[in-house]
Amino acid sequence: MGELIAARYLADSGWRVLERNWRPGAGLRGELDLVALDPTTGAPRPALVSVEVKTRASRAAGPPAAAVTAAKLARLRALTGAWAASHEVAHCGLRIDVVSIELRPGLPAVLRHHRGVGL
């Protein structure tokens, strides 16, 4: 549900979502939740952004974005590089963003977009 909310938010913001739940071939482990092009960078070409989506129904374990540790960022960097190397997409640079979503019963979800947390 969180990835769907995040993908819709990005598309509504003018981004182009290229991939969801991408897993590399042999060698690397892990998954990129969303891969998208951010046209708002001000450069002639959009930035290629892997977006880690963290969704929580409770803050008992802390805010959703706090779940993105240094080890997770290292894995996301490797996965982002692998995705870029295996796809021919014109872009002006790579970036990792986190979209955190807090689900609240009976209320709209709270979405926060943390840009440039890695790379």
C-alpha positions as semicolon CSV with decimal commas, in nm:
position;residue;x (nm);y (nm);z (nm)
1;M;0,000;0,000;0,000
2;G;0,281;0,242;0,087
3;E;0,456;0,195;-0,248
4;L;0,132;0,265;-0,432
5;I;0,082;0,587;-0,232
6;A;0,444;0,691;-0,297
7;A;0,426;0,613;-0,670
8;R;0,105;0,814;-0,704
9;Y;0,261;1,106;-0,513
10;L;0,568;1,105;-0,740
11;A;0,359;1,084;-1,058
12;D;0,135;1,366;-0,936
13;S;0,454;1,571;-0,878
14;G;0,561;1,525;-1,241
15;W;0,803;1,237;-1,189
16;R;0,817;0,937;-1,421
17;V;0,818;0,607;-1,232
18;L;1,028;0,362;-1,434
19;E;1,025;0,055;-1,214
20;R;0,869;-0,095;-0,903
21;N;1,017;-0,366;-0,682
22;W;1,327;-0,417;-0,897
23;R;1,557;-0,704;-0,801
24;P;1,898;-0,757;-0,961
25;G;2,017;-1,077;-1,119
26;A;2,273;-1,304;-0,957
27;G;2,526;-1,152;-0,721
28;L;2,353;-0,861;-0,552
29;R;2,072;-0,907;-0,303
30;G;1,794;-0,668;-0,222
31;E;1,526;-0,466;-0,394
32;L;1,465;-0,111;-0,510
33;D;1,111;-0,010;-0,416
34;L;1,078;0,254;-0,688
35;V;1,307;0,388;-0,959
36;A;1,200;0,722;-1,105
37;L;1,313;1,026;-1,298
38;D;1,294;1,358;-1,113
39;P;1,245;1,638;-1,367
40;T;1,267;1,912;-1,102
41;T;1,647;1,912;-1,065
42;G;1,692;2,217;-1,288
43;A;1,937;2,031;-1,510
44;P;1,874;1,964;-1,880
45;R;1,811;1,598;-1,797
46;P;1,625;1,453;-1,499
47;A;1,795;1,289;-1,203
48;L;1,763;0,913;-1,172
49;V;1,632;0,845;-0,823
50;S;1,583;0,522;-0,633
51;V;1,311;0,574;-0,379
52;E;1,301;0,367;-0,062
53;V;0,948;0,359;0,075
54;K;0,897;0,308;0,448
55;T;0,543;0,269;0,577
56;R;0,431;0,244;0,939
57;A;0,092;0,216;1,104
58;S;0,242;0,314;1,440
59;R;0,533;0,524;1,561
60;A;0,611;0,270;1,835
61;A;0,924;0,168;1,643
62;G;1,009;0,530;1,564
63;P;0,949;0,734;1,250
64;P;0,946;0,532;0,926
65;A;1,257;0,698;0,778
66;A;1,463;0,596;1,083
67;A;1,451;0,239;0,951
68;V;1,693;0,340;0,673
69;T;2,025;0,255;0,836
70;A;2,380;0,305;0,707
71;A;2,386;-0,062;0,602
72;K;2,057;-0,018;0,414
73;L;2,193;0,292;0,239
74;A;2,505;0,101;0,132
75;R;2,287;-0,173;-0,016
76;L;2,069;0,088;-0,190
77;R;2,379;0,254;-0,340
78;A;2,495;-0,078;-0,485
79;L;2,148;-0,159;-0,618
80;T;2,105;0,188;-0,770
81;G;2,438;0,155;-0,951
82;A;2,340;-0,190;-1,077
83;W;2,005;-0,063;-1,203
84;A;2,167;0,232;-1,384
85;A;2,431;0,006;-1,540
86;S;2,169;-0,235;-1,673
87;H;1,930;0,025;-1,818
88;E;1,986;0,289;-2,084
89;V;1,815;0,595;-1,940
90;A;1,942;0,949;-1,996
91;H;1,989;1,121;-1,661
92;C;2,205;1,390;-1,504
93;G;2,296;1,203;-1,187
94;L;2,194;0,944;-0,932
95;R;2,021;1,002;-0,602
96;I;1,852;0,805;-0,324
97;D;1,538;0,944;-0,163
98;V;1,318;0,808;0,113
99;V;0,943;0,849;0,117
100;S;0,805;0,779;0,463
101;I;0,436;0,714;0,508
102;E;0,247;0,702;0,835
103;L;-0,091;0,532;0,812
104;R;-0,349;0,662;1,059
105;P;-0,685;0,489;1,109
106;G;-0,967;0,705;0,979
107;L;-0,730;0,985;0,873
108;P;-0,528;1,059;0,560
109;A;-0,179;0,912;0,548
110;V;0,110;1,144;0,635
111;L;0,375;1,140;0,361
112;R;0,723;1,291;0,395
113;H;0,971;1,303;0,108
114;H;1,336;1,302;0,221
115;R;1,550;1,395;-0,080
116;G;1,913;1,308;-0,129
117;V;1,969;1,077;0,166
118;G;2,230;0,881;-0,027
119;L;2,470;0,904;-0,326
